[in-house]
Amino acid sequence: MRHRIWQAAVLALILVPLAQGQEGNGGLLTSRVEPSRLTLPAPATPPTLTVPKDTEASVTMLSGVHTRVSHLDDPIAAELVNPVYVDGKVALPSGTLLDGRITRIRAAGHMHHPAELSFRFDRVTLPDGQSGPITAVLAGLEVPDSAGIHLDSEGAIRGSRGYSWKILTGGAVGLGTFAAARASVAGAMALKTIIPAGGAAFLSFEVLWPRGKEVNLPPQTPCRIRLDNPLTVRIPW
């Protein structure tokens, strides 16, 4: 009896550690827990600047425009001369390109009709390649007064009228003198005239109602533009 008890005790001493080892191995064989994937941060939104509405900027014309040569919807282009700043940072660098088209054009005519020209910029391209829509019109023309053109508040350019009271008075006096001379000569030479009737009519028309001033903006003409709507651009980090 004691021998059996002793055998049972020895067997217990052998089997218990073995069972504990198997339990430990069982824990190691459990399925591996996958490490959580790294969550990459979402790309940050590039910083932007918004150029307010009614901002003015200096540009130079790259394409020439003439009311007797250009046509409606012809493309035009200009280049920004000085950078435009917003909150102390450059929003539109020098060299920014502006593209647009002619929206109204009328050549000068007789009866004191001056030429008219309007165009609008509708696209902007920055030196870094950014490009997008824009709404801008002319706000100023840096041309001498002798050019005979002026700009209204809507961005329309008009030539000067083709007459003045001095011209009208001088023309009327000249025609009166011519008529008197012609009448005096007509008494002696009834069948001869100094000038054909058609030529006299043309002369009087040209003197009293000369053609208005054309609008001519050659390349490199300095101007100012005005934004009609805000413009948002990306800026470098």
Secondary structure, DSSP 8 states (H G I E B T S, - for coil): -HHHHHHHHHHHHHHHHHHHHHHHHHHHTS-----------------EEEE-TT-EEEEEESS-EETTT--TT-EEEEEE-S-EEETTEEEE-TT-EEEEEEEEEE--BTTTB--EEEEEEEEEE-TTS-EEEEEEEEEEE---GGG-EEE-TTS-EEE--S--HHHHHHHHHHHHHHHHHHHHHHHH-TT--SS-HHHHHHHHHHHHS------EE-TT-EEEEEESS-EEEE---
